Amino acid sequence: MTQQADPNPVTESARSTAYAQAGVDIEAGDKAVELMKVWVEKARRPEVLGGIGGFAGLFDASALKSYDRPLLATSADGVGTKVAIAQAMDVHHTIGFDLVGMLVDDLVVCGAEPLFLTDYIATGRVQPERIAAIVQGIAEACLEAGCALIGGETAEHPGLLAPHEYDVAGSTTGVVEAAHLLGPGRVRPGDAVVAMRSSGLHSNGYSLVRHVLLGTAGWELDRHVDELGRTLGEELLEPTRIYAKACLALARGTRTHAMSHITGGGLAANLARVLPEEVAVDIDRATWAPAPVFDLVASVGGVAQADLEQTLNMGVGMVALCDADDADRVVATLAEHEVEAWVCGAVRAAGAGDEPASVTLHGTHRGR
């Protein structure tokens, strides 16, 4: 049968033109992919198969031969309204770093090693250099965490997002030997609570911070703040600390029983998530001084201590619960990974007046 010519052929060029008229720039998307390739290639592990451009990322799980009963752990997250600061300052690579920190540090609390990560970037208009900068930050953070950037998606959403707006999210997968799984089942009265210092606000509480400092106070991001020793914008874009390798060292080399990533909800609420119901924890605020940015939010906004502690990490980004006799080794191990840490409290049997898995903060922070 002779194939008849289509009287109205639709060429790829025509499709591209029509899509561009609708606000989607395919060529910009292609350029963004080319710019990010070098960074994706750097964030690889030997188990990764193929490269950028496929429909799915491939990871050779058969290479994980050292596990008797491997448990897969997964986590999904974003960076919240911190992206508004990055957009206002036109600085984007640190947001990629934040995304990885929020993802992999959720995995390691159960002792899981992060294996690979995928990202999703939605934007009003693809600006290739900006997308590449975000992916650069993701790749650099993956290298620091020891996981691979195995795939991702960039979507252009004209009409839904303004041209300068974007949001980022991602998911990550890790693995832990079942017999070495950390969590509430290992925690017992007498355990020490070891705090790990945060690098600042990390990626939580920015709706409050922006409301107080940018809204109520009317400060500009380029304002130099003496208490911070730098501009407000530089402080607010300080990247989230990645604890993954340090925490894996604890899981593998110390008698650490559980860990908690201190994110939205603050220290007490997140620590309670890894406690069995029959214990309680007492935290001594006097064991550390939060960074100046936390006091700044409190003083400028008149924010009560309780509200701060329910929203911000107050200088503690991760917590480990360990055998009290091993607390010094835990602190020393973290120091070897350049993470400042200290014993901030203890686990005890819950009393008659305690809520199940309760956490109580006592005293006043140093310097106040």
C-alpha positions, 0 to 999 in steps of 0.5 A: 500500500502506498503511504499518502503524504500528510497534507498538514504535517506537524514537524518538530520545529512546528511543535517547538514554536507552538510550545514556545508560544504557550510559554515553554522553551524546549531549547532552554530546557535542552541547554540546561541539561547540557550544562548540568551533565558535568555535575551529574557525572561527578555525583556517581557511584559504581553501582549506577548504570547509564547516564543522563537522558534515560527515562529512569535512573538505574542502580545495580542493587546486586552490588550490595553483597555485604548485606544479609537482610538489606532494608531499603529506606526512602525519604522525600522532601523540599526546602520550603520558602527558603527558595524565596531568599535564593530567588531574591538574591539570585543565588541558587547553588546553595538551595541544591545543597539544602535539598540534599541535606534535608533528604539524606539526613532523614535517612541516616537516623535509622543507620541507612547509607544514602545510595542515590537521589532524584530531584524535581525542579519546577520553574516558571521559565527555564533559565539554563544557567540557574537550573544548572546552578541548582543541580551543581549544588545538588551534585556537590552535596551528593558527593559530600553525602556519598550518594549518587545523583541518579536522575531528575526532572525540570518542568516549566510551568508558565502561568502557574509560576512567575518567570523567576520563581521555582521550587525544588523537591527530591527523594532519596533511597538508602540501605541498612542491615536489618540487624543494625537498624537504629530507632526507638527499640534500642533506646533505654534509660541511662542513655546520653543525648548528644547534640550536633551543632547546626550551621544555622537555620538550615531549611526550616522556619523560613516563613516565620523568619521572613515574616519577622525580619523582612516583613515586620522589621522591613529589613533588606537582604543586603543589610549588614547585621553586626550581630551576624557579621555579614549581610542578612541574605548571606546568613539566611542562605547558609546551607544546611549541614550534611551529617550523613557520613558523620552519623554513619560513622556513629552507627558503625563504630559506636554504641549509638542507639537512635538519632533524630534529625532536627527539622520542622517542629524543633528539638523536642518534637523531633527527638520524641519521634525516636523514643519508646513510650516508656522513657522521657528525656531531659535536655539542659539548654545551658549546655549550648549557646544558639547562633546569633540569628536565633536571638535576632528573630526572637528580639526583633519579632518579640517571638516567645521562647516556646514558639522559637523552639517549636519552629527552629532548630535553635542551634542543634541540627541532629541528635544522637542517643547513645550508651552513656559510657560511649558518649565521649567516643561519640563526641570524638568521632563527630569531631573527626568529621568536623561536627561540633557536638556535646552531651546535652541531656539524658534519657530516663524512665518515664515517671507518673507525671510524664507524657509518653516519650516526652522531652523537656527542656530545662534552664537557659541557653548560655549567653542569655 
